[in-house]
Amino acid sequence: MIYLDNAATSFPKPPEVCQAVAGVMMKIGGNPGRGGHPGALAGGRILETCRERAAELVGAKQPDHIIFTFNGTDALNIALKGYLHRGDEVIVSHQEHNAVMRPLMGLQDRGEIRVRMAEPDERGVLGRDSITALVNKNTALVVLCHASNVTGCIQPARLLIQAAHEKGIPVLLDAAQTAGTENLSSLGADMIAMPGHKGLLGPMGTGLLYVAPHMDMHPVREGGTGSASESLRQPAMLPDLLESGTHNLPGIAGLCQGLKFVHRFGAEIREYERALAWRLEEKLRNMPHVQMMGAAGVEKAAIVSFNIRGKDPGEVTDVLDRAGFALRGGLHCAPSIHAFHGTRGAVRVSPGLYNTEKEIDALAEAVYKIQ
């Protein structure tokens, strides 16, 4: 199998990630914060090391403002439901994933909030005015998908966050496709949601949420935290306010090693993956029956999506799967971006750090034969 579905989850993982997961399962029999014995203390040190590495990734001065979550979707749910109040309005981009839109539409359907969508230019890029034109007295939050999981289009996050801040509006950044490869520390986002299993190279079932000190949050789940046990109320300090129950310590141990890996090699990974994506895109654009998604010349993550005229993307994906390529076809849980481009699905290719030019060329040859 030639694995080219890294936008869904990165694979394979660096060996040290797998070793860290197994090491916790075999050697650390303690629950962090739930005991003073060596196993519990060792588990606590893993949590704190992972928080510190994640804080460095996003430029946070306080590691306690890094929240461990089940995944990127959980991080977004905590951010949205832990910050918004009845009567609030939320501005979103056109390329949001269902991990953002479904929680928001659920809140809107219950009459709690109102969702407004910012309009991009013809390339799919948002400008300052697309945000500021929608701001009113009820606007409470801007949610920005940093990079589309369909086209790879990277929005000018620093510019858009600055525009929102000038209007006094905080920004939640969905960094599902950029955490680990793009610089998040200088963007100024008030909250950043990140899955652990994609660009951060950690295991599935892990995620992170950064919450800036000025954000006034309320918990979306409550329970045991291993702290303030004498109180029947949820602790008010972070991270305990937003973290209840036993952590996924094996997963977090693997994520900790993934963070260490991207701290060291993230810039190189970014350039290598983009070069592979660009190589494929160049080949596909020269095929007469292939239709590319996304405008040329726009800054993109390492994602290439396309269709073949007259063929269903699911059918094309199945043919390529039988030829040994692991891809993803369909709407990719992002119907709004397909509506913007007038498509009803696409074949998505997302190379990773372990792919090669030879594999990219083999895929291009397979697509050429189909089209």
C-alpha positions, -999 to +999 in steps of 0.1 A: +000+000+000+012+035-009-004+056+019-014+091+007-042+100+032-022+121+057-048+148+058-070+122+076-043+108+098-005+107+094+009+073+088+033+057+095+042+073+128+079+080+138+092+049+157+096+068+189+059+077+190+050+040+189+076+031+215+063+058+238+027+044+236+039+009+243+062+020+271+033+035+291+012+004+286+040-019+298+059+002+323+038+029+339+009+016+359-003+049+373-030+075+368-017+111+368-031+131+397-047+101+412-019+089+435+015+097+449+032+064+439+060+064+413+037+053+385+013+081+390+041+106+393+058+094+361+025+097+343+022+133+356+056+142+343+046+129+308+016+152+309+036+182+319+063+176+294+037+173+266+020+206+277+053+224+277+061+212+242+026+221+229+029+255+246+062+261+228+045+251+195+018+278+198+039+304+216+020+301+249+038+314+280+017+293+303+016+255+297-015+253+319-034+269+291-029+238+269-059+215+273-057+178+264-087+167+244-099+135+227-092+148+192-095+179+171-133+177+171-134+176+209-111+206+211-134+226+188-165+215+208-149+226+241-138+259+226-172+267+210-195+255+238-172+266+265-170+302+253-203+311+235-235+323+253-271+327+242-276+356+218-240+355+204-232+356+167-203+337+152-185+344+120-171+314+101-152+308+069-166+290+038-141+262+042-150+250+076-151+213+085-182+196+100-162+195+132-169+233+134-202+235+115-222+208+132-217+221+168-225+256+156-255+246+136-268+226+166-265+257+188-282+278+161-310+253+157-317+255+194-320+292+191-288+299+212-266+316+186-265+328+150-239+318+124-228+341+096-204+330+068-177+352+055-174+355+017-140+349+000-127+361-033-128+341-064-097+322-053-113+311-021-091+335+000-107+357+027-098+394+031-100+418+060-133+432+048-149+398+046-146+396+084-151+432+095-182+437+073-201+411+094-192+424+128-220+438+149-228+443+186-236+406+190-205+392+174-187+371+199-163+350+180-146+344+146-138+308+137-112+304+110-102+272+092-064+278+087-061+254+058-088+236+039-088+199+042-101+197+006-081+223-014-053+229+010-058+267+007-042+285+036-060+316+047-040+347+057-046+340+093-024+367+108-041+394+088-076+381+095-069+377+132-056+413+134-087+425+116-110+407+141-090+420+171-093+456+158-130+451+162-126+435+197-135+400+185-115+369+196-106+342+170-107+304+173-082+289+148-089+254+135-053+242+128-062+206+119-042+208+086-014+231+098-004+221+133+031+207+131+041+223+098+029+259+099+041+285+124+012+290+148+031+309+175+030+344+157-006+344+145-022+358+177-051+335+178-071+334+211-078+297+209-062+271+187-077+236+182-054+208+170-058+171+165-029+150+177-030+124+150-023+145+119+007+168+115+017+164+151+023+128+143+007+114+175-018+086+180-055+087+171-077+098+200-055+127+210-059+165+206-050+199+220-067+231+227-048+263+235-069+289+254-054+324+259-054+338+295-080+364+287-106+340+274-135+334+299-144+298+296-169+275+313-167+237+314-186+215+290-179+183+311-173+181+348-160+155+372-128+143+388-097+162+381-073+149+408-073+184+423-094+203+448-111+171+458-127+187+489-149+208+466-181+196+449-176+223+422-154+221+392-120+238+398-118+272+382-082+271+372-068+258+339-063+231+327-086+215+354-116+236+344-117+220+310-102+186+317-122+160+337-116+122+340-086+100+333-063+112+305-053+091+276-018+087+290-005+062+263-018+085+236-004+117+252+030+099+256+030+093+219+019+128+212+047+141+233+072+123+211+054+135+180+057+171+192+094+166+199+098+153+163+080+182+147+099+207+169+131+194+154+120+187+118+087+206+112+101+231+087+118+204+067+086+182+067+066+212+055+089+218+025+092+182+016+055+175+017+047+206-002+072+196-029+056+162-033+021+179-036+034+204-061+050+176-082+017+157-083-003+189-091+019+198-120+014+164-135-023+164-130-028+199-144-014+187-177-039+159-181-068+169-203-097+152-184-085+160-149-102+189-131-082+204-102-098+218-071-085+251-058-069+281-076-033+279-088-009+302-072-026+303-038-005+292-007-015+257+001-009+229+025+003+195+011-032+186-002-042+179-038-078+173-048-092+165-082-119+150-103-119+132-137-146+144-161-175+120-163-164+098-134-176+096-098-148+105-074-158+075-052-154+052-083-120+067-091-108+063-055-119+026-055-100+020-087-069+036-072-074+017-040-073-016-058-041-004-075-025+000-041-031+037-033-047+047+000-066+079-007-099+095+002-128+103-020-161+121-013-170+154+005-144+150+032-168+163+059-166+198+043-197+204+022-194+242+022-161+242+003-175+218-023-205+241-027-182+270-032-163+251-060-194+236-075-183+200-069-201+171-053-170+154-041-134+149-051-104+125-049-080+138-023-042+131-021-023+142+009+014+131+010+034+128+042+070+128+053+075+091+045+063+093+009+087+095-021+088+111-055+086+076-070+053+070-053+039+103-065+049+095-100+033+061-098+000+077-087+001+102-115+006+074-140-023+055-125-046+086-128-035+092-164-045+056-173-080+061-157-086+095-174 
